[in-house]
Amino acid sequence: MIKSMTGYGKANLAVEERQYQVEIKSVNHRYLDISIKMPRFLSYLEEEIKKEIASQVKRGKLDVSITFENNDAQAKEIKINTQIAKCYIEELKKLSKQENLLANIEVTQIVKLPDVLSIQNQQKEDKNIQEELIKTVHQATKQLTQMRQTEGNKMEQDITLRIQSIQEKVRKISLLSAGLIEEYIVKLEGRIKEILKTQEIDPQRLAQEVVIYADKCSIEEEVTRLKSHIIQFEKLLSSKEEAIGKQLDFMIQEMNRETNTIGSKANNLEITNEVIGIKTQLENIREQIQNIE
C-alpha cells in the first residue's frame, strides 16, 4: 500500500467552553520524526499525542500545531501584581508631592496600568481535556493519512506505467541478446579472412573464440535477475503492507545494478539505447520512492 509522506491534516473540536484545533504537516524523512508545538500546560500529554500519531503514520517529518482555549470561568485566575502596583503608587505620590497635585489615587486606575492585572488559565490535569485532545489529534491524523493515501495512489499509477515501460525494454534486450553470438561469428569470420587473406578458417580456433566471447558478453543471467526484481517490485507495489518505501528503494537499487552490468557487457548499440531508457525510468521511479512512506 503506497502512501506519500507529504500531506496535511486539520481538525477542530468544541466541547462546552473548551475549543481545540490540531494541524499536522508532513514531509519526507528517513524515519518518523514528530515535533509538537502546544500550550505549556498541556505538555504532559506530549507522549500520548505522539503514540496516537504513530499508530497511523510510520515515516515522515511531522510538524504538529495544537491550540486550546478554555473559556470556562472556573479555569480562569485573576492575579494582581502587588509589587508593581505599589511601585506605581509610590511614584505617583512622589510626582504629586513634587508638582503640588492632589494625591487622589483610585484603585481602578492602578489596575489599568501595564502589568498590574493579568488573567491566567488555571489548568489542571483533566481527564476530559486529555480524551478530547487525543480525539482531535486522531481526526487530524486521519485526514493527514487520507491525503497521503490519495497522493500515494497517483504515484502508484505513474510508477506502474514506468515499470511497464521497463518490462518492454527488457523484452527487447532479451530478443537482441539472442542474436549477439551469431552476429559476432559473422564479424569474426570476416575479420579473420581480411587479416589472413584466406578463405580457410580453423573451425576449432573459431569455436574457442566464440566460447570466450559468449562467456564474456552473455547477459542472460542479468536479464533473468532483472525480470525477477521487476516481478518482486510489482508484488510489493500492490501489496497491503504498510511503509514499503525502504523496500522499494532497495529493489530499485538492485534493478539499477543489473541494468548497469547489462550495459557494460552487451557490446551492442541497440541494447545500449534500451539500457539508457531503463536507467532513465529507474531514476524517475527512485525520485518518487524517496517520498513514499
C-alpha positions in Angstrom: 0.0 0.0 0.0 1.6 3.2 -1.2 1.3 6.4 0.9 3.1 9.6 0.2 5.0 11.2 3.1 3.7 14.7 2.1 0.4 15.7 3.5 -1.7 18.0 5.7 -4.5 17.3 8.2 -6.6 19.6 10.4 -9.3 19.0 13.0 -11.4 21.2 15.3 -13.4 20.2 18.3 -15.7 22.3 20.6 -17.0 20.8 23.8 -18.9 23.1 26.2 -16.5 26.0 26.8 -13.4 24.2 25.5 -12.1 24.6 22.0 -9.3 22.5 20.3 -7.6 22.8 17.0 -4.9 20.4 15.7 -2.9 21.0 12.5 -0.4 18.4 11.1 2.0 19.0 8.2 4.3 16.2 7.0 7.2 15.9 4.5 9.5 13.1 3.6 12.0 11.8 6.2 14.1 8.7 6.7 12.3 7.9 9.9 9.3 9.1 11.9 10.1 12.5 13.4 7.3 14.3 15.3 7.6 17.9 16.5 4.8 19.3 18.6 4.0 22.9 19.4 1.3 23.4 22.0 0.5 25.2 25.2 2.9 24.5 28.0 0.3 23.3 30.5 -0.6 20.5 28.0 3.0 19.3 27.7 2.3 16.3 30.0 0.2 14.9 27.1 3.0 15.0 24.5 3.9 11.3 24.6 0.2 10.3 24.4 -0.2 12.5 21.3 2.9 11.0 19.7 1.6 7.5 20.3 -1.7 8.4 18.7 0.0 9.8 15.6 2.5 6.9 15.4 -0.4 4.4 15.3 -1.4 5.8 11.9 1.9 7.2 10.5 5.1 5.2 10.1 7.5 7.5 8.4 7.9 11.3 7.7 8.8 14.5 9.4 5.6 15.8 11.1 5.1 19.3 12.5 2.1 19.4 14.8 0.5 22.6 16.0 -2.1 22.5 18.8 -4.2 25.4 20.1 -6.6 25.2 23.1 -9.0 27.7 24.6 -11.0 27.2 27.8 -13.5 29.9 28.3 -14.9 28.3 31.5 -14.8 30.9 34.3 -13.5 28.3 36.7 -10.5 27.8 34.5 -9.5 31.5 34.8 -7.5 33.1 37.6 -7.2 36.8 38.1 -3.9 37.9 39.5 -2.8 41.4 40.7 0.9 42.0 40.8 1.0 43.9 44.1 4.7 44.7 43.9 4.3 46.5 40.6 1.1 48.2 41.9 3.0 49.5 44.9 5.8 50.9 42.8 3.2 52.8 40.6 1.6 54.2 43.8 4.9 55.3 45.3 6.0 57.0 42.1 2.6 58.7 41.7 2.8 60.0 45.3 6.3 61.4 44.6 5.1 63.1 41.4 2.0 64.5 43.3 4.3 66.0 46.0 6.8 67.4 43.6 4.2 69.0 41.4 1.8 70.0 44.1 -1.0 67.8 42.8 -3.8 66.1 44.7 -2.8 62.5 45.5 -6.3 61.1 44.8 -5.2 57.7 43.5 -8.1 55.3 42.6 -7.6 51.5 42.7 -9.5 51.2 39.4 -6.9 53.5 37.8 -4.0 51.5 39.2 -5.2 48.1 37.8 -5.4 49.7 34.3 -1.6 50.3 34.4 0.7 47.9 32.5 1.5 44.5 34.1 -0.6 45.1 37.2 -3.6 42.9 36.3 -3.5 39.6 34.5 -5.9 36.8 33.7 -4.4 33.4 33.5 -5.6 29.9 32.6 -5.6 27.8 35.7 -5.4 24.4 34.1 -5.0 21.1 35.8 -4.6 17.6 34.6 -8.1 16.9 33.4 -9.2 13.5 32.0 -11.8 15.2 29.8 -9.2 17.5 28.3 -6.9 14.5 27.6 -9.6 12.5 25.9 -10.9 15.4 23.9 -7.5 16.4 22.7 -6.5 12.9 21.7 -9.8 12.6 19.8 -8.9 15.8 17.9 -5.4 14.5 17.2 -6.9 11.3 15.9 -9.2 13.1 13.5 -6.3 15.4 12.2 -4.1 12.4 11.7 -6.8 10.5 9.9 -7.2 13.4 7.5 -3.5 13.5 7.0 -3.3 9.8 6.2 -6.2 10.1 3.7 -4.4 12.9 1.9 -1.1 10.8 1.9 -3.1 7.8 0.5 -4.6 9.9 -2.3 -1.2 11.2 -3.3 0.2 7.7 -3.0 -2.4 6.3 -5.4 -1.3 8.9 -8.0 2.3 7.9 -7.5 1.5 4.2 -7.8 -0.2 4.8 -11.2 2.8 6.7 -12.6 5.3 4.1 -11.2 3.3 1.2 -12.7 3.4 2.8 -16.2 7.1 3.3 -15.9 7.6 -0.3 -14.7 5.6 -1.5 -17.8 7.9 0.6 -20.0 11.0 -1.1 -18.3 9.5 -4.5 -18.9 9.1 -3.8 -22.6 12.7 -2.6 -22.9 13.9 -5.7 -21.0 11.9 -7.9 -23.5 13.7 -6.1 -26.4 17.1 -6.6 -24.8 16.4 -10.3 -24.3 15.5 -10.7 -28.0 18.5 -8.7 -29.2 20.9 -10.6 -26.9 19.8 -13.9 -28.6 21.4 -12.9 -31.8 24.7 -11.5 -30.4 26.7 -14.7 -30.8 25.6 -15.2 -34.4 26.4 -11.6 -35.2 29.8 -12.0 -33.6 30.6 -15.2 -35.5 29.9 -13.4 -38.9 32.0 -10.4 -37.9 34.9 -12.6 -36.6 35.0 -14.7 -39.7 35.1 -11.6 -41.9 37.8 -10.1 -39.8 40.0 -13.2 -39.9 39.6 -13.5 -43.6 40.6 -9.9 -44.0 43.7 -10.2 -41.9 44.9 -13.6 -43.1 43.9 -13.0 -46.7 42.4 -16.5 -46.9 39.0 -18.2 -47.1 40.1 -21.1 -44.9 39.4 -20.7 -41.2 40.3 -23.2 -38.5 36.9 -24.2 -37.1 38.4 -25.2 -33.7 40.1 -21.9 -33.3 36.9 -20.1 -34.3 34.9 -22.1 -31.8 37.3 -21.2 -29.0 37.0 -17.5 -29.7 33.2 -17.8 -29.9 33.1 -19.6 -26.5 35.3 -16.9 -24.9 33.2 -14.1 -26.4 29.9 -15.8 -25.4 31.1 -16.2 -21.8 32.3 -12.6 -21.7 29.2 -10.9 -23.2 26.4 -13.1 -22.0 23.7 -11.1 -20.3 21.2 -13.9 -19.8 21.8 -14.1 -16.0 21.5 -10.4 -15.6 18.3 -10.2 -17.7 16.8 -13.1 -15.7 17.6 -11.4 -12.4 16.3 -8.1 -13.7 13.0 -9.7 -14.6 12.8 -11.3 -11.2 13.4 -8.0 -9.5 10.6 -6.4 -11.6 8.2 -9.1 -10.5 9.1 -8.6 -6.8 8.7 -4.9 -7.2 5.2 -5.2 -8.7 4.1 -7.6 -5.9 5.4 -5.2 -3.3 3.7 -2.2 -5.0 0.3 -3.9 -5.0 0.6 -5.5 -1.5 -1.4 -4.3 1.5 1.8 -4.0 3.5 2.4 -0.5 5.1 5.6 1.6 4.9 7.1 -0.1 1.9 9.2 2.9 0.8 12.5 1.5 2.0 11.9 -1.9 0.4 11.0 -0.3 -2.9 14.2 1.8 -2.8 16.3 -1.4 -2.2 14.6 -3.1 -5.2 15.3 -0.1 -7.4 19.0 -0.3 -6.4 19.1 -4.0 -7.4 17.4 -3.3 -10.7 19.8 -0.5 -11.4 22.8 -2.7 -10.6 21.7 -5.4 -13.1 21.0 -2.8 -15.7 24.5 -1.3 -15.4 26.0 -4.8 -15.8 23.9 -5.4 -18.9 25.1 -2.1 -20.4 28.8 -2.9 -19.7 28.7 -6.5 -21.1 26.5 -6.2 -24.1 28.6 -4.7 -27.0 25.5 -3.7 -29.0 24.2 -0.2 -29.8 20.6 -1.1 -29.7 20.9 -2.8 -26.3 22.8 0.2 -25.0 20.0 2.5 -26.1 17.5 0.3 -24.3 19.7 0.3 -21.2 19.8 4.1 -21.2 16.0 4.1 -21.4 15.7 1.7 -18.5 18.1 3.8 -16.3 16.1 6.9 -17.1 12.9 5.3 -15.9 14.5 3.8 -12.8 15.9 7.3 -11.8 12.4 8.8 -12.2 10.9 6.0 -10.1 13.7 6.4 -7.5 13.0 10.1 -7.1 9.3 9.3 -6.4 10.1 6.5 -4.0 12.0 9.0 -1.8 8.6 10.4 -0.9 6.9 7.1 -0.2 6.2 6.1 3.4 
